[in-house]
Amino acid sequence: MIDRERRKRVMQRSIRLGHCICDPKQPCPCPTFKDKNICTCAGERLESPTGAVRLTRLVEKAGCASKIDQAFLKTVLKDLPPVDDPRVLVGMAAGDDAGIYDMGDGQALVQTVDVFTPSVDDPYTFGQVAAANSVSDIYAMGGTPITALSVIGFPVRKIPDQAMSDILRGGIDKMKEAGVAIIGGHSINDPEIKAGFAVTGMIDKTRVVTNAGACSGDVLILTKPLGTGIVAFAAQIDRARPESVAAAAASMTSLNKTAAELMVEFGAHAATDVTGFSLMGHLAEMARSSGVDVRIVWDDLPLFEGVLEYAAAGILPGAIERNKESCADRVMPSERLTQEMVDLCFDAQTSGGLLIAIEQAKAPSLLKALHDRGVSAAAIIGEVKGKGTGLIHLESTGERAIPAVTAKTAEPPQSPIVNRQSSIQEVPCCADAVTAGPGEPGSEMDQVKAAFKQFLSAAGSPHGLDAYTKQATAIALSVALRCEPCLTMHLKNARKKGFTRAEIDEAAWMGISFAGSPAMVFYEQLKDSCRE
């Protein structure tokens, strides 16, 4: 029931100001009022959408890839005043997983907060991942989490209300598994979904594990596979296999509780959890804080199924480049490693495993205990070489390689393209022309043209074939059909995508091979039209 008097009063204020009072970026009346006869400023609510929702399609960067990169963060934080309190045992300056505050009598508080965007499509699973990831920082220091506050950003009425309920329910269930009571929280109406928790735990002051205690000769153990960022990105662009997505989700929702208990029991010297800054980023920080150099064997790194194939196909998210900017200067890769092999080590992880430094004599026993207690992916990945400045020597035995790209590698598992959306929309050159011509707006012919234009856009978007391959195909077809505006546009687009002249010529000659000498003459006349 619309309160007409309230609407009139509120809209008069907005019109007088020239801005909606609930969204100053909008005029009054706003598009929502014009299209749906709803005034949100007057408290009127849009109906909540219903049905399934894919969360990763609603965000720009999935999971911990949404976090601010390490280099930028350090630049911003470096001039902030230090916290001068003797009860702060581990604080912001340490760059560790959580802060520790002395409560006296040998006990201390461990506190952390973690918030990020969805790394999986299912809301309930995302809530579980957010909880497991947030509580992991407490585990990484050997603490026991006890309470948590939830934090959630949600685009109210833009997606089904049920999604928010499912996110919170997933978080509650996972925190219950960890023995943590959620005692409150905070929510914000945000155009991009994000969720997380502020967690408080307790720790024995004599059993604190920081990232600064790695010693010469220590063995490095990683407890979960790598590749969550790559799998999430592959899923966003419809290139992930179901088994990869399922394996990554199972790992991300798995608590680091058992690994934490065992590392404390076996007397680990140092630990950190591997999340958004990547294995290299977190390991570099551990090495620097401990004053050592380390050696990592690339072939021994545990990886999720499919990650090597995705890397071979170039499915490597932008967070890798941001992480490389932050710490690549401290990573010394062997010449045996290809660029893709190195890039894998900089993949931003969401709810990743613990990276543990433990003396060599205890490492086999700890690894066996981890496997016996269900942490099956745990593996020895390297060692501490000795005193140093925090360098990582990344080596390879040559036992594992990036596979060659095959048709199977590129094949997506989803349904036909008419039922899928793509993160990149390639509109064919003739799409604009489809809307030209006579006809009243909203007429049946207009609807036909709009539908055909949508089909052209879907056909030109990357699905089973990537954007580079489709661009080459467009050049070949433009030459074969001798469409001058088509070829001119596709030559320009190819240059923007980084095509070389040799690649453009090769694509064109595919068209010529089908269309004959007239197509060759046509291409020779227009091939330079892409030059500025």
N, C-alpha and C positions, 0 to 999 in steps of 0.2 A: 504494500500500500504506500503510494507516494504522498509525502507530506507537501502539498503544493505551496503552502505558506512558507515553510522552511526553505524549500527550493527557491522561491521567489526572493526571499530575503538574502540568501547566500549568493545567488547569481547577480543580484543588484550590486553587492559589494565587489564581486569579481569584475563585473563590467565596468564599474566606476574606476577600479584600479588598473584595468587593462590586462590583468593576469588572473588565472585561476588561483584561488587561495590555497588549493591543495596541490597544485603543480604550477609554480610561477613561470615555467617554460612554455606553458600553454596559454592561448587566448581564451576568452569566454564569449560565447559558448565554445567548448572544446570538441575535438573530433568524437570523443566517446559520447557526449551528449547528442551531437548531430546524428551519429550512426545508430545509437542504441537507446536514446531517450533516457539516459542515466546520468544524474549529476552526482559524481562521487564526492564533491566538495560538500554536498548537503547530506552526506551519510548514506546515500543510496548505493547499493552494491550490485555489481555485475554477478550474473550467475556463474558459479564455479564450473569450469570445464569438467568433463567426465572422460573416462577411458584410460587406456594405458599411456604411459609417458616414458620416453628415453632420455634420462637425465643428462647424459654426456652430450646430447645434441643441443642442449640449452646453454652450454658454457663454451668459452673460448679456449681455455686450457683446462685439461682434466686432472683432478687429484692434486698431488703436491707440486705438479708443474705450474700450478697457479700461484705459487709462493714467489715472493720477491727474491731475486737471485742474490747469491752470497756476496759478490763483489759490491753491488749497489748497497746492500744492507750494511756492510762494514763501513762504507763511505759515509752513510747517513749517521751511523751510531758513534763514529770515532770521536766526535767533539762533544758528545753528551757528558754531563757531569757524572763522576763515579759515585756509587753508593758507599758511603762511609759508615758502615755499621759492622762492628766486630762479630755480631751474631750471624752475618751472612757468610756461610762457609764456601758456597759456590754461587757466584752471581753472574750478571750479564757479561762482565769482562772475560770470564772463562770461556765463553762461546760453547758451553756444554749443553746437554740435552734439557736439563731442568735446573732450577735454583734450589739451594739447600739452606735452610734457616735453623740455627741451633735453638732448641727448646729447653736445653738443660737436662741433667740426669742421663746423659749419654744418648738422648733421642733428638732427632731433627725432623723438620718438615721438608718434604720434597714437593715442589710446585711446578706446574707446566701448563701451557695452553696451546692448542693446535686447532686451526680452522682452515678448511680448503674446499674446493669445488668437487663435484662428483667425479669419481674415477670408474664408476660402473653405472649401468642404466637403471637398474632396479632400485627404487627408493629404500626399501627395507634393508637391502644389502649395503647400500651406501651408508645408512645409519650405523650398521655394524662396523664397516670399514673406518668411519670417522671415530668411533669409540676405540677400536683396537689401535688405531694410529695415535690417538691422543694419550692413551694410557701407556703406550710404549716408552715414552720418555722417562716415566717413573721406573719402569722395569730396567731400562738401560743403565740406571745408576744403582741398581740393586735394591730399590725401595719397594714398599708395599702400598699400592693405591688404596684409598679408603673412601673418598668422596669426590663428586664431580658436579660441575655446573655446565649445562648444555648451552651452546651458542648456535643459532641458526639464522640464516638469511634466506628469505623465500619470496618469490614474486606472487603476492596474494592475488587470487582470482585470475591469474594468467595461465596457470596449470591446475589440475585437480587438487582440491584441498586434501584429499586422501594421501597425496604424495608426501605432504608435510607430516601428517600423522604417522605414516609408515617409516619415514626417516627417523623420527623421534623414537618410535617403538623399537626399531632395529638397534638404535643406540642404547636404549634402556636394557634390552635383552642381553646385549654384549657386555655392558657394564655389570649386569647381574652375574654373568658368567665369571667376570673378573673379581667379584666380591666387592664391587664399588656401589655406593648409594648415590643416586643422582638427587641432589637436594634443592635444585632450582635451575634457573637458566635465564637466557635473554634471547629475544627474537627481534628481527628487523625486517621490514618490507623492502626487499632488495631485488632488483631486476635479474640478478644472477644468483643461482642457488649456491649456498655454501653451508657447511655444518662442521661442528667440532665440539671440544669440551675443554674446560679448565679443570685440571685434576690436582688433587692434593693427596699426598701419601706420607708415610712415616718411614724412617730409616735409622738404623743403628749407626751412630757416628763412626764407629770403628770398622764398619763394613761397607763404606761408601766406595763405589766404583766410578771413577771419572774417566774422561777421555785423555788424561794426561799422564797415565802411569805405565805405558808400554815400555818394555825393557829389551835390551839387546838379546837376541836369541829367541824371543817370544814367537810362538806360532799364532797365526791369524785365522780365526774360524768365522765363517759367515753362516747364519742359521736359516736364511730363506733365499729362494732363487731371485735373480735379477730380471728386470724387463717389464715391470708393471706399467711404466710410462709408455713404452713402445706398444704394448698390447692395447692400452687404452686409446692411443692415437690411431692404431689400426682399426679398432672398433668404431671410432668416430667417423672414419672415412669408409666404412663398410668393407674392410680388407682383412678383418680378423677371423680366424676359424673359431667355432664354438668351443672346442676343447682348450684353446689358449685362454679365452675369456673366462671359462669356468675355473681353470687352474689358477689364474691370477686372482680371481675373486676369492677362492678358497684360501689362498695364502694371505691376502689382505685382511680377511676377517679373522685370521688365526692370531690369537694372543701370543705375545712374547714372554708370557708368564713362566712357562717351564724352562725356557732358555735362561731367563734371568735367575731363577732359583738355583739352577745348576752351575751357572758361572760364579755365583757367590759361594756355593758349596765347595767348588774346586779352587777357589782363590784366584780368580782372574785378576790380572794387573790393570787392565783398562777395557773400556767398552763404549760403544755408541750405537744408536740405531741408525740404519741407513734409510733416509727419506729423500726429501726434495732436492738436496744438494748433490745427490748421486753417491755411488760408492767412492769415486775419486774425491769428491768434495769432503765427505765426512772422514775418509781415511787421511786425507791431507791435513785436516784439522787435528786429528788424533796424533799424527806423526809430528806435526809442528809443536803441538802442546807438550808432547813427550820428549822432544829434542832428539828424535831418531829419524833414520831413513828406513824405508820398507821395500820389500820385494813382493810382487804379486804375479802369480802364474795365470795368464788369461785362460788357458785351456782347462783350469780347475774351477773356474767360476760356475756356480750353479745357475742355469738359465731356464726360463719357462719354455715349454714346447712352442715351437713356431717362431721364436724371437730371431734366430739366425736367418730364417727365410725372409722375415719382414725386413731385417737389415739389408739383406741382399737386394730386395726390391726397392730400397730407398725409403722405407717407411720408418723414418727417424724424426721424432718431434723436435720442435724448436727449443724446448727446455735443455736439450743436449748442448746446443750452442751457447746458451746462457751459462750453463755450468762450466763449460770449457773456458769461457771468458774469466770465470772466477778463480780457477785453480789449474788450468792446463800447463801453466809455467812450472808447476811442481811435479808434473807427470813426465817421466822419461820412457817413452815406448820403444820397444825393440823394433828394428828394421823388419823383422819377420811379420809384424802386425800390420794389417791393412787399416785404412781409415775407418771402415765400418767396425772392425774389431775394437778399435780404440773408442769410437763413439758409444758403443754399448756400455762402456764403463762409466760414462757420464750421464746415463739415463736417469731421470728423476724418478725415485721410487715413492710409492704411497704405501704406508704401513709395511715397510720393509723389515728385514731381519736385524738381529743384533750382530755387530762386528766385534769380536772378542779377541783380546790379546792375552795369552796365557803361556806360562813357561813350558818349554818343549817337553819336559818329562811328564807333565800332566795332560797334554793335549790329546793323546790317544784315548785316555780314560774319559775325558770330557766329551769327546766326539762320540764314543760308544754310548755313554749315558744319554746324550741327546737323541741318538737314534733309537735307543731302547724306550725312551719316553715319548716317542712319536714325532720328534723334530727330524723327519727323515731327510730333508734337503740339506741339512747342515754339512758343511764341507770345509776342509783346510784349503785356504786359497793363497797362502803366502807366509811370510815371516818378517820379523824385524831384523834388519841387517846390522844395525849398530847405531852409535851416536851419529847425529846428523842434523840437518836443517829442515827436515820435513819433506824430503823428496820421495817420490813413489817410482820405483823401477818396475815397469810393466813389461813382462817377458812372455814368451811363448815357447812351448815344446814342439809346436808344429803338429800336434795330434788332432786339433780341431780347426776347421776352416769355415769361412763364410761360403755357403753353397752358391752355385751358379744359378742365375735367374732362369726359371723355366715357366712354361705356360701354366703349370700347376701352381707355382708360387704366386702368380699374379691373379689366379682365379678366385673371385670372391664367393663366399658361401651363401649369400642372400638370394632372395627372390628376384625376378626380372626387374629391369630398371624402372618400369612404369610404376612399381610399388615402392620405390626407394627414393630418398632424398640424398643429395650429395653436398658436401661442405664447399665444393667449388662448382659454380654454375658457368658453363661455357655456352654462350648464346651464339648460334650460327649467324653468319653475316646476313643471311636473308631473312632473319627473324623479324627485324623491324619492318620490312616490306610487307609482311603478312597483315599488319594492321592497317595498311593503306587501302584506299578505295572507298566507294560509296557505302551507305548503310547507316541507319539511325543508331545512336548509342544504345546498347542493350538489346539490339536486334538479334535474331537467331544467327545471322551471318557473323555478327560481331562475336558471338559466343563460340562459333566454329573457329574463327580466326584466333581467338584467345586460346582455345584448346590446342590448336595446331602449333601455336607459338610455344606453349608449355611443353608439347611433345618434342619440338626442336631443341628446346633447352635441356630436357632430360636426355635426349639422344646425344647431345654434345658434351655432357658432363662425364667425368671419369667414374667408371664403375669397374667392370672386369678389366678394361683397358685404362691405363693411367692417362693423365692429362697430356703428357708428352707424346705418347703414341697416338692419341686422338688428334693432336695438332698435326702430326705428320700425315695422318690419314686425310685430314681436311685439305691439306695442300695437294695431295695426290688426286683427290676427287675434283678439286677446283680446276686442276690442269686438265684432267680427263674430260670434264664437262665444258671446258673453256669458258668459265664464268669469270669475267674480268673483276667485278667488285668483290667476288668471293676470294679470288687469289690475292688481290691487293691487301685485303684485310687479314687473311691468314698468314701472309708473309710477314706483316708487321707484328702479329701476335707471336709468331715463331721467334722473331728476333727478341721480343720481350721475354720469352721463356728461356732464352739462352741458346737457341739453335745456332749451329755453325753454318757457314755457307755450304759446306760439304753435305751436312745433314739435310738441309733444305733441297739441295740438288738431287740427293738420293730419293727423297720423298716425291719430288716432281717427276723423276724418271720412272717411278712406279706408275704414275698416271699416264705418262707418255707411252709406256710399254703396252697399256691397254687401249689407248686412243689413237696411237699412230702419229705420223709426221705432222698433221695439222696441230695436234696438241704440243709437239716440240716447238714449232714456230711460235705458237701462242705463248708458251712459257719463256722462250728466249726474248720476246718483246717486253715481257712484264716482270722478269725475275729481279730487276734492280729497283722495282717500285717500293720495296721495303726500306730502302736507304733514306736516311734523313736528308 
